[in-house]
Amino acid sequence: MMRAMSLPDPWQHFVNARRARRVERGLERILRPGTRASGTRIIRNSRELVSFAGNDYLGLASHPAVRAAAASCAKEFGVGAGASRLISGAHDLHAQLERRIAAHRGSERCLLFTSGYHVNVGVLSAFADADTLVASDELNHASIIDGCRLSRAKVVVYKHCDYEHARAMLASHQGRRLLVSDTLFSMSGDMANVGELSRVARDTGALLVLDDAHGYGTLGGSGRGVLEEQGLDESAAHIVTATLSKACGSLGGYACGSDDLIELLLNEARPFMFSTAGTLPDISAAMAAIVIIASAEGRALRERLKTLGKRLREGVHRHGFETGGEAHIVPVYIDGPERAVALSRRLEEAGFIAPAIRPPAAPWNRSMLRLCLSAAHDDADIDGLIQALAASSR
Ligand SMILES: Cc1ncc(COP(=O)(O)O)c(C=O)c1O
């Protein structure tokens, strides 16, 4: 018989009220287990679905070289790091990967964290405090928002990509200032203008922190991300964060910056200090992925991703849909949250996972299907999705 400690009344009321509130707002979520058959295929209830809901943008999570690196590492070294880096979990593999990432990005130094979420929470809470004003784009990722909260800084949220708004807010503060932005926004799929952000940071004396989670590996000639895509080098920002869990197909995150800044993070970023270091197979997998990302094969995968993005956008436009963004995240805007949810359900019946994003995750007037492409999609996946979308919306 399963057992659980019974809840005191006030806690039972709290739990019931929270559930009722979620249900009333249509925000109750469930886990839908399945098997990941490949970069783009998920098997649920014995049905194979083509997924447009993942972040394995280059299909590297199941690349033979990446799998082999994880497997041979597990055989040789085992799995868990056993402790945080500062206690006894610092393995040569972590340091090698940090050097590899720093060399690839052309930055002074890199520090690994256990996830991209940890990096942003760690960076913001280490650099910002009650005397800091943080200017944050209204579409920044939840990990940035949570890092701002933990920092206890005064946070001002500027209108999406409105750098004059950010500038005015930063200029109004006397103490230290920090400007933080995603580079490629995870919901709207559009890119920040990093040159503009740099200018505002320079003019206002702000520390500039950029989150390149969706850009690293997928954009720029050598996969360095949005900065490279926009013709900039690492001197355009003080800190660039990213994840190893999207284009790199593994798990983990990193921050890159000057020696001084990374030294501060190593000593003061709490998610780095108080969480076990990344598992060794994950680190080896990420290393193998970055070797691919920086190679001609990586370049070809990025080209493929661009071609698929063009094909998808042109196809859905032909059927009268409006899309946003400019890269491999393609929001297809749908009138009203109920319609977006109904469309997503019909697409699943037709064999496609295309999640509906609605308020509060999307702006109130901007419900959408958020389609994430992978270089592992084939043309038939894209064409099939376009046809199903057109048929489902009739
Ligand atoms: C912009 C952005 N930053 C950070 C993260 C967190 O990365 P991770 O999944 O490695 O924790 C995500 C993940 O969705 C993201 O979209």
The ligand as an SDF file (V2000), in Angstrom:
LIG
                    3D

 16 16  0  0  0  0  0  0  0  0999 V2000
   16.7950   31.4550  -23.1420 C   0  0  0  0  0  0  0  0  0  0  0  0
   17.0400   30.3010  -22.2230 C   0  0  0  0  0  0  0  0  0  0  0  0
   17.9810   30.4140  -21.2730 N   0  0  0  0  0  0  0  0  0  0  0  0
   18.2360   29.4190  -20.4260 C   0  0  0  0  0  0  0  0  0  0  0  0
   17.5470   28.2240  -20.4860 C   0  0  0  0  0  0  0  0  0  0  0  0
   17.8480   27.1490  -19.4980 C   0  0  0  0  0  0  0  0  0  0  0  0
   18.6800   26.1770  -20.0480 O   0  0  0  0  0  0  0  0  0  0  0  0
   18.7220   24.6940  -19.4800 P   0  0  0  0  0  0  0  0  0  0  0  0
   17.5890   23.9600  -20.1210 O   0  0  0  0  0  0  0  0  0  0  0  0
   20.0640   24.1810  -19.8520 O   0  0  0  0  0  0  0  0  0  0  0  0
   18.5310   24.7710  -17.9980 O   0  0  0  0  0  0  0  0  0  0  0  0
   16.5700   28.0470  -21.4720 C   0  0  0  0  0  0  0  0  0  0  0  0
   15.8500   26.7610  -21.5500 C   0  0  0  0  0  0  0  0  0  0  0  0
   14.7920   26.5960  -22.0500 O   0  0  0  0  0  0  0  0  0  0  0  0
   16.2980   29.1200  -22.3530 C   0  0  0  0  0  0  0  0  0  0  0  0
   15.3510   29.0080  -23.2970 O   0  0  0  0  0  0  0  0  0  0  0  0
  1  2  1  0
  2  3  1  0
  2 15  2  0
  3  4  2  0
  4  5  1  0
  5  6  1  0
  5 12  2  0
  6  7  1  0
  7  8  1  0
  8  9  2  0
  8 10  1  0
  8 11  1  0
 12 13  1  0
 12 15  1  0
 13 14  2  0
 15 16  1  0
M  END
$$$$
